[in-house]
Amino acid sequence: MSKPVLGIILGVILGAFDGLTAWFTPETRDMLAGIVMGSSVKGLLAGLIIGFFSRKVSDVTKGVIFGGLIGLALATIIAAMPGENGEHYWLEIMIPGTIVGLILGWATQKYGKPANASVPLDRAR
């Protein structure tokens, strides 16, 4: 599976789990379905960006660092938006979002196929 496709699929799955962490904040439980959907979209976007980066840069360390930065950046954007009660949930959003980015960076580097690996050698001519 190519790195961007792996990033998208894994990003949606991990994003859903990221959203489910909202259960641990009692004030947000009534909005859980919307949070899970939004986190899945955030994970999809992060997976796409990280997957394309991983396609260009084949280094696990750089992939993990970039993934963490993308996860942190997207989570910061979401955390900057106040909830229904006007509160911000900085740590509750940014920690799981960063972890998702770190995992995506590692997984796309470790398990995604390089861009040129999908073409068989006998057909590359």
Backbone as a chain_set.jsonl record, in Angstrom:
{"seq": "MSKPVLGIILGVILGAFDGLTAWFTPETRDMLAGIVMGSSVKGLLAGLIIGFFSRKVSDVTKGVIFGGLIGLALATIIAAMPGENGEHYWLEIMIPGTIVGLILGWATQKYGKPANASVPLDRAR", "coords": {"N": [[0.846, -1.162, 0.0], [0.547, 2.224, -0.786], [2.306, 5.01, 0.682], [0.804, 7.494, 1.104], [-1.868, 6.493, 0.912], [-1.931, 4.578, 2.957], [-1.493, 6.345, 5.069], [-3.867, 7.872, 4.973], [-5.911, 5.951, 5.48], [-5.119, 4.855, 7.977], [-5.039, 7.236, 9.376], [-7.746, 8.035, 9.523], [-8.799, 5.972, 11.099], [-7.224, 6.138, 13.479], [-7.842, 8.767, 14.088], [-10.538, 8.561, 14.79], [-10.301, 7.12, 17.185], [-8.881, 9.045, 18.586], [-10.851, 11.021, 18.8], [-12.617, 9.646, 20.437], [-11.412, 9.863, 22.875], [-12.496, 12.057, 24.016], [-14.494, 11.25, 25.66], [-13.478, 11.092, 28.202], [-13.653, 13.613, 29.187], [-16.101, 14.914, 30.887], [-17.836, 17.099, 30.268], [-18.009, 17.151, 27.528], [-19.268, 14.913, 26.583], [-21.866, 14.778, 25.503], [-21.482, 15.695, 22.965], [-20.093, 13.803, 21.591], [-20.331, 12.226, 19.202], [-20.074, 14.118, 17.087], [-17.532, 15.06, 17.684], [-15.958, 12.768, 17.289], [-16.34, 12.377, 14.541], [-15.24, 14.792, 13.529], [-12.599, 14.524, 14.454], [-11.851, 12.309, 13.003], [-11.814, 13.342, 10.409], [-9.781, 15.21, 10.756], [-7.696, 13.414, 11.268], [-7.63, 12.122, 8.786], [-6.76, 14.214, 7.117], [-4.271, 14.764, 8.317], [-3.026, 12.27, 7.904], [-2.888, 12.227, 5.111], [-1.165, 14.419, 4.533], [1.142, 13.659, 5.984], [1.648, 11.203, 4.787], [2.345, 11.926, 2.136], [4.642, 13.391, 2.69], [6.226, 11.341, 3.735], [6.567, 9.87, 1.479], [8.343, 11.372, 0.007], [10.529, 11.736, 1.726], [12.531, 9.383, 3.034], [13.024, 8.493, 5.854], [12.799, 7.301, 9.023], [13.024, 8.634, 11.503], [12.829, 11.369, 10.787], [10.286, 11.25, 9.686], [8.684, 10.604, 11.911], [9.098, 12.85, 13.543], [8.138, 14.894, 11.833], [5.504, 13.99, 11.571], [4.596, 14.221, 14.232], [4.736, 17.006, 14.507], [2.869, 17.869, 12.576], [0.53, 16.648, 13.576], [0.398, 18.005, 16.034], [0.126, 20.669, 15.135], [-2.36, 20.617, 13.709], [-4.032, 19.832, 15.801], [-3.719, 22.006, 17.497], [-4.982, 24.039, 16.079], [-7.643, 23.15, 16.206], [-7.986, 23.079, 18.996], [-7.882, 25.756, 19.595], [-10.369, 26.7, 19.083], [-13.158, 27.603, 20.943], [-15.219, 25.591, 23.152], [-18.757, 24.731, 23.557], [-19.358, 25.905, 25.987], [-17.592, 27.955, 26.093], [-15.057, 27.33, 26.949], [-11.643, 26.298, 26.507], [-10.041, 23.352, 25.466], [-7.198, 22.614, 25.716], [-4.978, 20.754, 26.389], [-6.404, 18.34, 26.388], [-7.056, 18.018, 23.745], [-4.723, 18.471, 22.262], [-2.728, 16.636, 23.132], [-3.654, 13.905, 22.452], [-3.905, 14.36, 19.664], [-1.287, 14.941, 18.856], [-0.05, 12.519, 19.453], [-1.359, 10.842, 17.631], [-0.322, 11.916, 15.242], [2.416, 11.297, 15.575], [2.329, 8.475, 15.536], [1.294, 8.078, 12.961], [3.386, 9.163, 11.417], [5.448, 7.359, 11.987], [4.293, 4.872, 11.153], [3.722, 5.243, 8.397], [6.273, 5.522, 7.359], [7.455, 3.106, 8.102], [5.773, 0.988, 7.166], [4.579, 1.7, 4.75], [4.702, 1.49, 1.167], [7.48, 2.465, -0.825], [7.473, 5.102, -3.324], [8.389, 4.233, -5.874], [8.281, 1.495, -5.663], [5.981, 0.224, -6.448], [5.938, -0.404, -9.107], [6.578, -3.117, -11.143], [9.803, -4.607, -11.788], [10.279, -5.722, -14.36], [8.564, -4.316, -15.954], [9.314, -1.728, -15.845], [10.844, -0.635, -17.815]], "CA": [[0.0, 0.0, 0.0], [1.377, 3.424, -0.865], [2.394, 5.758, 1.935], [-0.35, 8.37, 1.316], [-3.093, 5.717, 1.144], [-1.798, 4.057, 4.314], [-1.692, 7.477, 5.974], [-5.29, 8.245, 4.993], [-6.697, 4.911, 6.154], [-4.733, 4.814, 9.381], [-5.407, 8.522, 9.964], [-9.176, 8.027, 9.849], [-9.001, 5.052, 12.227], [-6.638, 6.735, 14.688], [-8.605, 9.974, 14.384], [-11.741, 8.157, 15.513], [-9.883, 6.84, 18.566], [-8.549, 10.359, 19.16], [-12.122, 11.632, 19.169], [-13.221, 8.91, 21.547], [-10.809, 10.293, 24.143], [-13.356, 13.107, 24.581], [-15.325, 10.619, 26.68], [-12.868, 11.323, 29.505], [-14.006, 14.969, 29.602], [-17.557, 14.783, 31.029], [-18.588, 18.2, 29.656], [-18.089, 16.982, 26.071], [-19.859, 13.612, 26.237], [-23.058, 14.919, 24.664], [-21.034, 16.055, 21.616], [-19.103, 12.789, 21.242], [-20.433, 11.814, 17.79], [-19.478, 15.178, 16.272], [-16.099, 15.115, 17.966], [-15.337, 11.614, 16.624], [-16.341, 12.661, 13.095], [-14.258, 15.843, 13.287], [-11.265, 13.976, 14.657], [-11.569, 11.423, 11.866], [-11.43, 14.207, 9.281], [-8.451, 15.724, 11.111], [-6.776, 12.3, 11.051], [-7.508, 11.941, 7.34], [-5.906, 15.29, 6.602], [-2.913, 14.53, 8.829], [-2.499, 11.101, 7.209], [-2.576, 12.61, 3.735], [0.032, 15.269, 4.553], [2.278, 12.864, 6.453], [1.919, 10.187, 3.772], [3.09, 12.529, 1.028], [5.98, 13.685, 3.199], [6.94, 10.065, 3.838], [6.881, 9.433, 0.116], [9.502, 12.148, -0.438], [11.631, 11.603, 2.676], [12.535, 8.012, 3.549], [13.764, 8.441, 7.109], [11.808, 7.085, 10.074], [13.135, 9.693, 12.509], [12.238, 12.588, 10.228], [8.856, 10.998, 9.531], [8.044, 10.685, 13.23], [9.138, 14.261, 13.962], [7.192, 15.637, 10.994], [4.162, 13.559, 11.948], [4.255, 14.854, 15.499], [4.511, 18.442, 14.28], [1.589, 18.026, 11.863], [-0.515, 16.336, 14.543], [0.336, 19.108, 16.993], [-0.395, 21.862, 14.457], [-3.798, 20.468, 13.46], [-4.705, 19.819, 17.09], [-3.708, 23.373, 18.018], [-6.045, 24.772, 15.379], [-8.922, 22.718, 16.771], [-8.034, 23.466, 20.406], [-8.065, 27.206, 19.685], [-11.802, 26.984, 18.992], [-13.778, 27.315, 22.237], [-16.366, 24.692, 23.184], [-20.071, 25.361, 23.733], [-19.364, 26.695, 27.214], [-16.56, 28.978, 25.98], [-13.769, 26.853, 27.434], [-10.709, 25.652, 25.579], [-9.538, 22.08, 25.986], [-5.887, 22.558, 25.069], [-4.262, 19.485, 26.58], [-7.276, 17.229, 26.028], [-7.07, 17.899, 22.287], [-3.38, 18.486, 21.677], [-1.945, 15.426, 23.442], [-4.011, 12.796, 21.554], [-3.62, 14.731, 18.278], [0.154, 14.787, 18.629], [0.233, 11.08, 19.461], [-1.813, 10.326, 16.335], [0.672, 12.332, 14.253], [3.636, 10.504, 15.776], [2.064, 7.113, 15.056], [1.179, 8.141, 11.496], [4.723, 9.361, 10.869], [6.176, 6.098, 12.104], [3.675, 3.799, 10.361], [3.875, 5.463, 6.956], [7.668, 5.254, 7.017], [7.794, 1.705, 8.362], [4.947, 0.009, 6.47], [4.154, 2.142, 3.426], [5.621, 1.187, 0.065], [8.063, 3.635, -1.489], [6.767, 5.497, -4.547], [8.82, 3.462, -7.035], [8.198, 0.061, -5.401], [4.744, -0.339, -6.969], [6.129, -0.779, -10.508], [7.451, -4.278, -11.256], [11.053, -4.324, -12.484], [10.244, -6.077, -15.767], [7.726, -3.34, -16.685], [9.842, -0.388, -15.612], [11.582, -0.164, -18.992]], "C": [[0.9, 1.237, 0.0], [1.305, 4.199, 0.454], [1.223, 6.727, 2.133], [-1.646, 7.607, 1.603], [-3.072, 5.116, 2.55], [-2.041, 5.168, 5.33], [-3.153, 7.872, 6.093], [-6.099, 7.227, 5.79], [-6.396, 4.882, 7.647], [-5.111, 6.114, 10.095], [-6.873, 8.583, 10.357], [-9.435, 7.148, 11.073], [-8.462, 5.65, 13.528], [-7.36, 8.02, 15.084], [-9.884, 9.659, 15.149], [-11.407, 7.835, 16.97], [-9.497, 8.127, 19.299], [-9.836, 11.038, 19.627], [-12.788, 10.948, 20.35], [-12.594, 9.271, 22.89], [-11.602, 11.437, 24.775], [-14.284, 12.546, 25.657], [-14.791, 10.909, 28.087], [-13.065, 12.753, 30.006], [-15.529, 15.017, 29.68], [-18.369, 15.887, 30.343], [-18.809, 18.0, 28.15], [-18.795, 15.7, 25.648], [-21.085, 13.727, 25.344], [-22.705, 15.306, 23.22], [-20.102, 15.0, 21.018], [-19.151, 12.399, 19.764], [-19.795, 12.855, 16.869], [-17.974, 15.279, 16.461], [-15.38, 13.974, 17.259], [-15.275, 11.852, 15.121], [-15.3, 13.721, 12.754], [-12.826, 15.35, 13.451], [-10.875, 13.02, 13.533], [-11.153, 12.226, 10.637], [-10.046, 14.803, 9.523], [-7.387, 14.649, 10.895], [-6.563, 12.01, 9.578], [-6.57, 12.974, 6.739], [-4.456, 15.1, 7.051], [-2.273, 13.351, 8.099], [-2.103, 11.4, 5.782], [-1.279, 13.422, 3.676], [1.267, 14.452, 4.933], [2.644, 11.793, 5.436], [2.698, 10.74, 2.593], [4.497, 12.936, 1.454], [6.82, 12.408, 3.238], [7.327, 9.513, 2.476], [8.137, 10.128, -0.392], [10.733, 11.924, 0.437], [11.56, 10.208, 3.3], [13.452, 7.897, 4.773], [12.743, 8.373, 8.244], [11.845, 8.214, 11.103], [12.505, 10.992, 12.018], [10.733, 12.439, 10.051], [8.106, 11.126, 10.841], [8.007, 12.137, 13.706], [8.135, 15.084, 13.157], [5.756, 15.273, 11.362], [3.707, 14.19, 13.254], [3.957, 16.339, 15.345], [3.182, 18.696, 13.563], [0.427, 17.736, 12.805], [-0.704, 17.453, 15.554], [-0.274, 20.357, 16.355], [-1.9, 21.762, 14.219], [-4.584, 20.466, 14.769], [-4.76, 21.219, 17.707], [-4.799, 24.212, 17.374], [-7.407, 24.427, 15.968], [-9.051, 23.179, 18.225], [-8.259, 24.966, 20.578], [-9.535, 27.602, 19.587], [-12.459, 26.649, 20.329], [-14.958, 26.347, 22.092], [-17.656, 25.46, 23.378], [-20.127, 26.261, 24.962], [-18.279, 27.774, 27.227], [-15.189, 28.554, 26.461], [-12.936, 26.268, 26.299], [-10.185, 24.387, 26.252], [-8.18, 21.806, 25.347], [-5.239, 21.193, 25.193], [-5.093, 18.292, 26.139], [-7.336, 17.002, 24.522], [-5.662, 17.719, 21.74], [-2.569, 17.226, 21.964], [-2.356, 14.257, 22.538], [-3.714, 13.106, 20.079], [-2.153, 14.576, 17.925], [0.538, 13.31, 18.584], [-0.203, 10.443, 18.142], [-0.801, 10.69, 15.252], [1.967, 11.543, 14.363], [3.467, 9.085, 15.238], [1.966, 7.091, 13.538], [2.537, 8.314, 10.842], [5.528, 8.089, 10.889], [5.61, 5.033, 11.157], [3.84, 4.008, 8.864], [5.301, 5.206, 6.515], [7.973, 3.762, 7.096], [7.052, 0.745, 7.439], [4.467, 0.433, 5.088], [5.181, 1.79, 2.364], [6.202, 2.48, -0.489], [7.372, 3.885, -2.823], [7.142, 4.636, -5.744], [8.694, 1.961, -6.833], [6.953, -0.573, -5.993], [4.867, -0.772, -8.426], [7.056, -1.993, -10.564], [8.683, -3.963, -12.106], [10.995, -4.657, -13.973], [9.379, -5.127, -16.589], [8.243, -1.92, -16.568], [10.546, 0.175, -16.839], [10.749, 0.632, -19.91]], "O": [[1.902, 1.278, 0.713], [0.361, 4.051, 1.229], [0.682, 6.787, 3.238], [-2.437, 8.03, 2.447], [-4.083, 5.144, 3.252], [-2.717, 4.956, 6.336], [-3.629, 8.174, 7.187], [-6.879, 7.595, 6.668], [-7.306, 4.885, 8.475], [-5.461, 6.1, 11.275], [-7.211, 9.125, 11.409], [-10.189, 7.523, 11.97], [-9.152, 5.667, 14.548], [-7.479, 8.331, 16.27], [-10.272, 10.402, 16.051], [-12.137, 8.228, 17.88], [-9.76, 8.271, 20.493], [-9.89, 11.57, 20.736], [-13.445, 11.596, 21.166], [-13.188, 9.009, 23.936], [-11.399, 11.752, 25.948], [-14.803, 13.302, 26.478], [-15.559, 10.966, 29.047], [-12.682, 13.07, 31.133], [-16.191, 15.147, 28.65], [-19.482, 15.631, 29.884], [-19.701, 18.617, 27.568], [-18.905, 15.432, 24.452], [-21.318, 12.855, 24.508], [-23.567, 15.242, 22.344], [-19.399, 15.274, 20.045], [-18.102, 12.256, 19.137], [-19.048, 12.494, 15.959], [-17.235, 15.551, 15.515], [-14.309, 14.178, 16.688], [-14.258, 11.559, 14.492], [-14.554, 13.562, 11.788], [-11.945, 15.719, 12.675], [-9.705, 12.935, 13.16], [-10.242, 11.83, 9.911], [-9.234, 14.891, 8.602], [-6.3, 14.941, 10.397], [-5.451, 11.69, 9.158], [-5.69, 12.64, 5.945], [-3.528, 15.258, 6.258], [-1.105, 13.422, 7.717], [-1.097, 10.887, 5.292], [-0.401, 13.139, 2.861], [2.308, 14.544, 4.281], [3.825, 11.503, 5.242], [3.619, 10.088, 2.1], [5.438, 12.837, 0.667], [7.98, 12.402, 2.825], [8.304, 8.776, 2.348], [8.913, 9.535, -1.142], [11.857, 11.924, -0.064], [10.612, 9.902, 4.022], [14.515, 7.28, 4.716], [11.923, 9.276, 8.406], [10.795, 8.696, 11.527], [11.743, 11.635, 12.739], [9.987, 13.398, 10.247], [7.014, 11.693, 10.882], [6.986, 12.595, 14.217], [7.374, 15.872, 13.719], [4.894, 16.147, 11.455], [2.568, 14.641, 13.371], [3.039, 16.866, 15.974], [2.456, 19.629, 13.906], [-0.551, 18.483, 12.836], [-1.833, 17.808, 15.893], [-1.101, 21.027, 16.973], [-2.635, 22.709, 14.495], [-5.676, 21.031, 14.841], [-5.739, 21.572, 18.364], [-5.462, 25.003, 18.045], [-8.229, 25.312, 16.2], [-10.123, 23.624, 18.636], [-8.775, 25.397, 21.609], [-9.907, 28.713, 19.965], [-12.33, 25.522, 20.807], [-15.606, 26.291, 21.047], [-17.661, 26.691, 23.368], [-20.852, 27.256, 24.98], [-18.068, 28.432, 28.245], [-14.244, 29.34, 26.391], [-13.458, 25.812, 25.282], [-9.923, 24.367, 27.454], [-8.031, 20.885, 24.543], [-4.978, 20.542, 24.181], [-4.558, 17.336, 25.579], [-7.639, 15.894, 24.078], [-5.44, 16.9, 20.849], [-1.792, 16.793, 21.112], [-1.486, 13.659, 21.904], [-3.315, 12.215, 19.329], [-1.813, 14.133, 16.828], [1.362, 12.905, 17.764], [0.508, 9.599, 17.597], [-0.46, 9.845, 14.425], [2.55, 11.161, 13.348], [4.354, 8.559, 14.566], [2.497, 6.185, 12.895], [2.818, 7.683, 9.823], [6.218, 7.769, 9.921], [6.363, 4.372, 10.443], [4.076, 3.046, 8.132], [5.524, 4.721, 5.405], [8.676, 3.223, 6.24], [7.646, -0.226, 6.969], [3.991, -0.407, 4.325], [6.384, 1.79, 2.626], [5.494, 3.48, -0.608], [6.757, 2.98, -3.387], [6.275, 4.334, -6.563], [8.98, 1.206, -7.763], [6.863, -1.8, -6.042], [3.974, -1.45, -8.934], [8.191, -1.924, -10.094], [8.617, -3.153, -13.03], [11.599, -3.948, -14.779], [9.462, -5.139, -17.817], [7.66, -1.001, -17.142], [10.817, 1.375, -16.884], [11.236, 1.093, -20.942]]}, "num_chains": 1, "name": "protein.A"}
